[in-house]
């Protein structure tokens, strides 16, 4: 198995051995793909990681103020800690630099600049079409993450709106919105931080809340973070549910109620900065959007307001369009249905990692455990 980073322009046709009975192709060189590559390397399983851009590139595309929401002490990938000179909550640029360092440290077998355009499962083998040629493998691991395919709902009247509508994935900082009246739709972590960023730079900002959100304090102890995560995934569900509700603060009094449904299934917003901004009058909470008007939006309940820009912090869906539909069953939210080893319920030679993670534990914090579960389930038959 190659233990160096090959030239990304080398033909992929030459990569797989004639016998590819134990070859794993990993699509995506983000955190999940790199950690999986390391695990395969440790077990001397032949693999290659294909990345359409650069290692950890998604971290360079987020908004400028983004930092990890989990402590660096619990967020390092298996085998290499996040550098000690990084702050407790590293910036997006620092996370990307760490991922590059991880790949170089373990000399992971990565091909940058290679996009997978189609995949076909035939005769117990995956046949991949890529921008650099064809490849075959017995197992395909998709680790493309959840930040590449934004969900942009089409709201009634949008075509008539004279302002600007954009998804949160296009937001970098508040500079382009100076002097505007901006509505942020969605109160998850991205929506909350974008609204906060706008307000801190003097932009007149509202945030539309449909189903509420839970807010939790930023973690202060790595030991406490690990212990709490362990307890919440091992305790009986009613007890864990009660603990989560106690830990997540309720801001209903200022228009930020908890969401409907079980608390264990709701991803919390980390930090109390948005509630503090709302309480101070720097961000205004408004109801969900019913439809656009020429100059703004009308909210559920009948009230209306004018806006120059509407930013849709409405989430993302997994990037899985290159997988044959008959090989991957999706649920009603377009998430892949997987078994306990993160394998497609329709094809055990298809692994999907990094699309779901616990609502009580950050993805980087849990990644090592999930990688082990995936590798344990590998099949080469």
Order of alpha helices (4+ residues) and beta strands (2+ residues): beta-alpha-beta-alpha-beta-beta-beta-beta-beta-beta-beta-beta-alpha-beta-beta-alpha-alpha-beta-alpha-beta-beta-beta-beta-beta-beta-beta-beta-alpha
